[in-house]
Amino acid sequence: MSEPFELAVTPRYMEVDQQGVVFNAWYLVWFDEAFTGWMRHAGLDYAGMVAGGVDVQNVHTELDYRAGVRWGDDIRVRVDVRRVGGKSFTLGYQVRRGEEACVEGSIVYAVVATDGSGALEIPDHLRALLEAHLSPAA
């Protein structure tokens, strides 16, 4: 198990709503950016995977808001592997301001064929990578 991947984010002015905090939809954008960064960090060749006929789709998302994030805050989005199933896996996300967890969430990703034929078993190379990064708390 390696250390969780973290993506540094500084909220932009356009991401803040009239309440002075980051608008909720932006957290999913940050999660997606963190997922992309995690894939690179973990050594997953996403373009190669897709070229080989395999992709992933977000099929379930949960978010829990603990504290508001404001424009200019120095935050990090932490990614960890929570579950590895037969045809899907779950990544956990935590938006942190220093040691404070501001938002926690998870996304279930289904593994699918790029030809539109439906769900696939997680390929061995992807399963091995996910299991190598599985969080001990999972």
Contacts in CASP RR format, 6 or more apart in sequence:
PFRMAT RR
TARGET T0000
AUTHOR 0000-0000-0000
METHOD contacts of the structure
MODEL  1
MSEPFELAVTPRYMEVDQQGVVFNAWYLVWFDEAFTGWMRHAGLDYAGMV
AGGVDVQNVHTELDYRAGVRWGDDIRVRVDVRRVGGKSFTLGYQVRRGEE
ACVEGSIVYAVVATDGSGALEIPDHLRALLEAHLSPAA
1 132 0 8 1.000
1 133 0 8 1.000
1 134 0 8 1.000
1 135 0 8 1.000
1 136 0 8 1.000
2 42 0 8 1.000
2 132 0 8 1.000
2 133 0 8 1.000
4 78 0 8 1.000
4 79 0 8 1.000
4 80 0 8 1.000
4 135 0 8 1.000
5 34 0 8 1.000
5 37 0 8 1.000
5 38 0 8 1.000
5 41 0 8 1.000
5 42 0 8 1.000
5 78 0 8 1.000
5 79 0 8 1.000
5 80 0 8 1.000
6 34 0 8 1.000
6 76 0 8 1.000
6 77 0 8 1.000
6 78 0 8 1.000
6 79 0 8 1.000
6 96 0 8 1.000
7 30 0 8 1.000
7 33 0 8 1.000
7 34 0 8 1.000
7 37 0 8 1.000
7 38 0 8 1.000
7 76 0 8 1.000
7 77 0 8 1.000
7 79 0 8 1.000
8 74 0 8 1.000
8 75 0 8 1.000
8 76 0 8 1.000
9 30 0 8 1.000
9 33 0 8 1.000
9 75 0 8 1.000
9 76 0 8 1.000
9 77 0 8 1.000
9 95 0 8 1.000
10 72 0 8 1.000
10 73 0 8 1.000
10 74 0 8 1.000
10 75 0 8 1.000
11 22 0 8 1.000
11 26 0 8 1.000
11 69 0 8 1.000
11 70 0 8 1.000
11 71 0 8 1.000
11 72 0 8 1.000
11 73 0 8 1.000
11 75 0 8 1.000
12 71 0 8 1.000
12 72 0 8 1.000
13 71 0 8 1.000
15 22 0 8 1.000
15 23 0 8 1.000
15 26 0 8 1.000
15 71 0 8 1.000
16 22 0 8 1.000
16 23 0 8 1.000
16 70 0 8 1.000
16 71 0 8 1.000
17 23 0 8 1.000
20 70 0 8 1.000
20 71 0 8 1.000
21 68 0 8 1.000
21 69 0 8 1.000
21 70 0 8 1.000
22 68 0 8 1.000
22 69 0 8 1.000
22 70 0 8 1.000
22 71 0 8 1.000
24 63 0 8 1.000
24 65 0 8 1.000
27 63 0 8 1.000
27 95 0 8 1.000
27 103 0 8 1.000
28 61 0 8 1.000
28 63 0 8 1.000
30 77 0 8 1.000
30 95 0 8 1.000
31 77 0 8 1.000
31 93 0 8 1.000
31 105 0 8 1.000
31 107 0 8 1.000
33 77 0 8 1.000
34 77 0 8 1.000
34 78 0 8 1.000
34 79 0 8 1.000
34 93 0 8 1.000
35 79 0 8 1.000
35 91 0 8 1.000
35 107 0 8 1.000
36 46 0 8 1.000
37 79 0 8 1.000
38 79 0 8 1.000
38 91 0 8 1.000
39 46 0 8 1.000
42 129 0 8 1.000
42 132 0 8 1.000
42 133 0 8 1.000
43 129 0 8 1.000
44 126 0 8 1.000
44 129 0 8 1.000
49 55 0 8 1.000
49 123 0 8 1.000
49 126 0 8 1.000
50 114 0 8 1.000
52 114 0 8 1.000
53 113 0 8 1.000
53 114 0 8 1.000
53 115 0 8 1.000
54 111 0 8 1.000
54 112 0 8 1.000
54 113 0 8 1.000
54 114 0 8 1.000
54 120 0 8 1.000
54 123 0 8 1.000
54 126 0 8 1.000
55 111 0 8 1.000
55 112 0 8 1.000
55 113 0 8 1.000
55 114 0 8 1.000
56 109 0 8 1.000
56 110 0 8 1.000
56 111 0 8 1.000
56 112 0 8 1.000
57 109 0 8 1.000
57 110 0 8 1.000
57 112 0 8 1.000
58 107 0 8 1.000
58 108 0 8 1.000
58 109 0 8 1.000
59 88 0 8 1.000
59 108 0 8 1.000
59 109 0 8 1.000
59 110 0 8 1.000
60 107 0 8 1.000
60 108 0 8 1.000
61 105 0 8 1.000
61 106 0 8 1.000
61 107 0 8 1.000
61 108 0 8 1.000
62 105 0 8 1.000
62 106 0 8 1.000
62 107 0 8 1.000
63 103 0 8 1.000
63 104 0 8 1.000
63 105 0 8 1.000
64 103 0 8 1.000
64 104 0 8 1.000
64 105 0 8 1.000
65 102 0 8 1.000
65 103 0 8 1.000
66 100 0 8 1.000
66 101 0 8 1.000
66 102 0 8 1.000
66 103 0 8 1.000
66 104 0 8 1.000
67 97 0 8 1.000
67 100 0 8 1.000
67 101 0 8 1.000
67 102 0 8 1.000
67 103 0 8 1.000
68 102 0 8 1.000
68 103 0 8 1.000
69 75 0 8 1.000
69 95 0 8 1.000
69 97 0 8 1.000
69 102 0 8 1.000
69 103 0 8 1.000
73 97 0 8 1.000
74 97 0 8 1.000
74 98 0 8 1.000
75 95 0 8 1.000
75 96 0 8 1.000
75 97 0 8 1.000
75 98 0 8 1.000
75 102 0 8 1.000
76 95 0 8 1.000
76 96 0 8 1.000
76 98 0 8 1.000
77 93 0 8 1.000
77 94 0 8 1.000
77 95 0 8 1.000
77 96 0 8 1.000
78 93 0 8 1.000
78 94 0 8 1.000
78 95 0 8 1.000
78 96 0 8 1.000
79 91 0 8 1.000
79 92 0 8 1.000
79 93 0 8 1.000
80 91 0 8 1.000
80 92 0 8 1.000
80 94 0 8 1.000
80 133 0 8 1.000
80 135 0 8 1.000
80 137 0 8 1.000
80 138 0 8 1.000
81 89 0 8 1.000
81 90 0 8 1.000
81 91 0 8 1.000
81 92 0 8 1.000
81 130 0 8 1.000
81 131 0 8 1.000
81 133 0 8 1.000
81 134 0 8 1.000
81 135 0 8 1.000
81 138 0 8 1.000
82 90 0 8 1.000
82 91 0 8 1.000
82 92 0 8 1.000
82 106 0 8 1.000
82 134 0 8 1.000
82 135 0 8 1.000
82 137 0 8 1.000
82 138 0 8 1.000
83 89 0 8 1.000
83 90 0 8 1.000
83 138 0 8 1.000
84 122 0 8 1.000
84 127 0 8 1.000
84 130 0 8 1.000
84 131 0 8 1.000
84 134 0 8 1.000
85 122 0 8 1.000
86 121 0 8 1.000
86 122 0 8 1.000
87 110 0 8 1.000
87 111 0 8 1.000
87 119 0 8 1.000
87 120 0 8 1.000
87 121 0 8 1.000
87 122 0 8 1.000
88 108 0 8 1.000
88 109 0 8 1.000
88 110 0 8 1.000
88 111 0 8 1.000
88 119 0 8 1.000
88 122 0 8 1.000
89 108 0 8 1.000
89 109 0 8 1.000
89 111 0 8 1.000
89 122 0 8 1.000
89 130 0 8 1.000
90 106 0 8 1.000
90 107 0 8 1.000
90 108 0 8 1.000
90 109 0 8 1.000
91 106 0 8 1.000
91 107 0 8 1.000
91 109 0 8 1.000
92 104 0 8 1.000
92 105 0 8 1.000
92 106 0 8 1.000
92 107 0 8 1.000
92 135 0 8 1.000
93 103 0 8 1.000
93 104 0 8 1.000
93 105 0 8 1.000
93 106 0 8 1.000
93 107 0 8 1.000
94 101 0 8 1.000
94 103 0 8 1.000
94 104 0 8 1.000
94 105 0 8 1.000
95 101 0 8 1.000
95 102 0 8 1.000
95 103 0 8 1.000
95 104 0 8 1.000
96 102 0 8 1.000
110 119 0 8 1.000
111 119 0 8 1.000
111 120 0 8 1.000
111 121 0 8 1.000
111 122 0 8 1.000
111 123 0 8 1.000
111 126 0 8 1.000
112 118 0 8 1.000
112 119 0 8 1.000
112 120 0 8 1.000
113 119 0 8 1.000
113 120 0 8 1.000
122 130 0 8 1.000
END
